[in-house]
C-alpha cells in the first residue's frame, strides 16, 4: 500500500488492509508468500501493516489517535539508512529535530527485525529506566514496541506467541525464531549481553556517556545514536563531528554514518509552521530551546557566539528573497583554506560579487597538489584573486603558484594573494561602523585580521537578515547570499553549521580574538574559506604592509 499525499487519507489504507487480510486468511499459500515478500522489505511491511499512535490527537475532529504508519519520503530514506549500517556493521547517528517520527521509525524497524531475522538480539537504551519501559506510557520505548506488536494482524505474529509470556518488562521474545528485544538504562546500557544492533535514544542527554560507549564497544556490531542536539563537546556531538553524512547506498566504512532529519523534511511542516513556532518560543523566552530542538543548533546555548544561525539561514538565496537588487554586479573572488595536516581538509570557496557560488572541500596534504586544484577550479572565471591561507603549511602554495606562473600554465588573469590570519587589521584607524564616529576604531576592537574578518562577515550577515525581514535597507555590496542552486546541499549545510560555531574571546590587550574550535568541535574549514573570501586582501598591494 502506498500513500503520496499529506496529511494522509487513511480510509483507502484501511480498506486495502481488510481486503488483503481476507485474501491471506482464505489462502495459506498467499500468507506464506507475503511473509517471504516482507522478509527483505521493511518499508513495505511497515506501510502495509504497522500502526503508529499519537495521543495528542484525542478529541480532535477528523484526527485519529491510532493510524496506519504511512511513511513519508524522509522516513523511507531513514529505513534504508538503518539497513545500510546494519548490513555494513557500522555505527550510525541520527541527528533529528523534535517530533520528526524518527524514534517511531526505529521502533517499527525493530519489530520488523524481531519478526523476520531469526535469532537476532536488538538492544534499546535511554538515560532513564522510565524512558525505556513504563507500562501504559506510550512515551517509553518498549510501550511503543508493544503497541506495534499487539496491533499487527495475528497472521504475522510468531507461532506460539503469548503477550503475557513474551511481552515482559524490558524484554520481548519471539518464541518462533528466538529473536529478542532487550532494554537497559543509564550506566547499565550495553552490560546486558551481546546484540546485533543497539539503539540509544536521546543519547546526547546521557549523564555519563563515556561509560556507555565503553560497555557497548565490544557488545554490539551496530550502534545507533538517535537524538536531538544538546550543546557542544558531549559524546554525541563529538561523534557527529567525526562522522560522515550518509548518502543513499552502502554504509561508509570505518566512520560513524550520520543521518540528518531536519524539520523541513516533514511534509506537515512548512515555513508558516516554523515561523509561528519560533515566534512563540521567542515570546516565551525559549528561543534557545527552539534553536536546539528544531534548528538542531549545537551552539544554541553557547555564550559569545560570533554569528547567529538565523542570520546564516536568511542569507541562503537572499538574492532570490530580495529581487530587484543588482546582485549580478561585482567580480569574481576565491579563497583557499589550506589543510594544516592530520585529518584537516582544504576548503575552497568562490563568489561572484556578494553571491557565494561554490564551496569545495577535499583531503590533500601536498600543498602543490592543492594549489593546482584550486587554480583549476578558477579557470574560465578570470580575472580573479585567489586568497590563500599563507601561514604554516599554506606557505607551500606560493611556491607552486610561482612555478605555474614560470611554466606559463597558470590560468590567465588568476592571481594568488596571501592572506595572513595573524596580520594586523585592515584600515586600523577607520571606525568599525563606517561614517559613525561614535563607534571604536578597528585597531581598538580586533586583535588581528582573523578577528576582523569574522566580525565583518557577522555584520554582513546581520544586515542581510534585517533586509530579508524587511526592517532595514542596505546597499547590495554590504549584503551576502549563498546560492543553493550552485552549492552542493551537503556542503551548504556543513558551512551553515561551521559559521555558527566560533565564539569571541579576549586577548591580553582586551581586544577581540576568535576561538574557532570550542570544546569538542573541529576546525571550520569551509567557514574559514568564506570568511577570507569576504574580507580579501587586494592583489595589487604588498601584503607585508598589512602585517602588524
Secondary structure as GFF3:
##gff-version 3
##sequence-region A 1 548
A	DSSP	alpha_helix	11	26	.	.	.	ID=ss1
A	DSSP	alpha_helix	28	38	.	.	.	ID=ss2
A	DSSP	alpha_helix	42	49	.	.	.	ID=ss3
A	DSSP	beta_strand	51	53	.	.	.	ID=ss4
A	DSSP	three_ten_helix	55	57	.	.	.	ID=ss5
A	DSSP	beta_strand	66	68	.	.	.	ID=ss6
A	DSSP	alpha_helix	73	88	.	.	.	ID=ss7
A	DSSP	beta_strand	92	96	.	.	.	ID=ss8
A	DSSP	alpha_helix	102	116	.	.	.	ID=ss9
A	DSSP	beta_strand	121	126	.	.	.	ID=ss10
A	DSSP	alpha_helix	129	132	.	.	.	ID=ss11
A	DSSP	alpha_helix	141	150	.	.	.	ID=ss12
A	DSSP	three_ten_helix	154	156	.	.	.	ID=ss13
A	DSSP	alpha_helix	163	166	.	.	.	ID=ss14
A	DSSP	beta_strand	167	168	.	.	.	ID=ss15
A	DSSP	beta_strand	171	173	.	.	.	ID=ss16
A	DSSP	beta_strand	180	185	.	.	.	ID=ss17
A	DSSP	three_ten_helix	186	188	.	.	.	ID=ss18
A	DSSP	beta_strand	197	201	.	.	.	ID=ss19
A	DSSP	three_ten_helix	203	205	.	.	.	ID=ss20
A	DSSP	alpha_helix	209	216	.	.	.	ID=ss21
A	DSSP	beta_strand	223	227	.	.	.	ID=ss22
A	DSSP	alpha_helix	235	242	.	.	.	ID=ss23
A	DSSP	beta_strand	244	245	.	.	.	ID=ss24
A	DSSP	beta_strand	257	261	.	.	.	ID=ss25
A	DSSP	three_ten_helix	263	265	.	.	.	ID=ss26
A	DSSP	alpha_helix	271	283	.	.	.	ID=ss27
A	DSSP	alpha_helix	287	293	.	.	.	ID=ss28
A	DSSP	alpha_helix	309	315	.	.	.	ID=ss29
A	DSSP	alpha_helix	318	321	.	.	.	ID=ss30
A	DSSP	beta_strand	332	337	.	.	.	ID=ss31
A	DSSP	beta_strand	346	352	.	.	.	ID=ss32
A	DSSP	beta_strand	355	362	.	.	.	ID=ss33
A	DSSP	alpha_helix	367	378	.	.	.	ID=ss34
A	DSSP	beta_strand	384	389	.	.	.	ID=ss35
A	DSSP	three_ten_helix	392	394	.	.	.	ID=ss36
A	DSSP	alpha_helix	395	406	.	.	.	ID=ss37
A	DSSP	beta_strand	414	419	.	.	.	ID=ss38
A	DSSP	alpha_helix	442	445	.	.	.	ID=ss39
A	DSSP	alpha_helix	449	469	.	.	.	ID=ss40
A	DSSP	three_ten_helix	476	478	.	.	.	ID=ss41
A	DSSP	beta_strand	481	482	.	.	.	ID=ss42
A	DSSP	alpha_helix	489	499	.	.	.	ID=ss43
A	DSSP	beta_strand	503	506	.	.	.	ID=ss44
A	DSSP	beta_strand	512	515	.	.	.	ID=ss45
A	DSSP	alpha_helix	525	533	.	.	.	ID=ss46
A	DSSP	three_ten_helix	543	546	.	.	.	ID=ss47
###
